[in-house]
Amino acid sequence: MATIHPLPSGTRDVLPDEMRELRAITAALLDVFTREGYGEVSTPALEHQEVLQRGGGAQPAYRVMDDHGQVLALRPDMTVPIARLAATRYADEEPPLRFSYLADVYRGVRPHRGQMREFLQAGVELIGAPSPGGTAEVLRVLCAALDATGLAGYRVGIGDAALYPTLLETFAVPPQARETLLRDLVDRDFVGLERELGRLDLPVQARETLATVPSVRGGVEVLDGRRATGSLRRVYDLLEPAVARRVLFDLGLTRDLGYYTGAVFEVYDPALGEPLGGGGRYDELLGRFGRPLPAVGFALGVDKLHIALAGQERGP
């Protein structure tokens, strides 16, 4: 008998009972997206590698060469493909443009840590709507979608991807040290961040600011008296009360994707030790494809959302 090889690490089969539950979740999400005016689109799983690299998002992990010698790659997210689509297929359409999607994406990860190489995402992209209005709209859609699935205990952490880089520039931190500090920030490695700051010849006030800002978290009061957070306050002032109650400001929050330019957010739930989704503003991405437009969006990990809902049903 021929040997049946196991699945590639970081991938999995989904059996009927779980599939029914996943379909119910995605149906609830897509219903909200449609109701809010976000038309569902689909893009090829394979994109030209150059397109994905130009987008500056997660690095493609899986590449193939076609018959013409073109290097193709499996998409690591949907934001860059939709930016390409909006800039090319909708070049003459008046903004704002609203898109939603349900799609598998592919990442190079460490499967021995339980991370998946292939996973399902659901999300929206709002193109041509600047902040604060566009950001507030997407946060409202995010919360409406999560509410529709029945998830009750989630919170939305909000930060600003430009905040810490601006501080590093203001305090004239050398480029190599900036890169190290930003990597520590993405990894939430505050010990490493303080160690790197200790190596730098900085004024005491600059070092203290760079060390303490990433740990500032809380309600809207953490924005008081901070001029650099004015853009976040303007977003908050537009949020409906039901959305504002979900918000937690995190001045150390950033995301490990190269296209974010302003407000960024992540969704947390007590049942998970990691975010179940996130997003933010990427106001420069469309310009890389020839149509400069402000944009904002989010993606939810459907499997992670499923785990959170299952944990909620089991209770504490």
Secondary structure, DSSP 8 states (H G I E B T S, - for coil): --------TT-----HHHHHHHHHHHHHHHHHHHHTT-EE----SEEEHHHHHHHTSS----EEE-TTS-EEEE-S-SHHHHHHHHHHHTTTS-S-EEEEEEEEEE----GGGT--SEEEEEEEEEES--TTHHHHHHHHHHHHHHHHHT--S-EEEEEETTHHHHHHHHTT--HHHHHHHHHHHHTT-HHHHHHHHHHS---HHHHHHHHHGGG-EESGGGGTT-GGGHHHHHHHTTS-HHHHTTEEEETT---S-TT--SEEEEEE-TT-SS-SEEEEE-TTTGGGGT----EEEEEEEHHHHHHHHHHHHH--
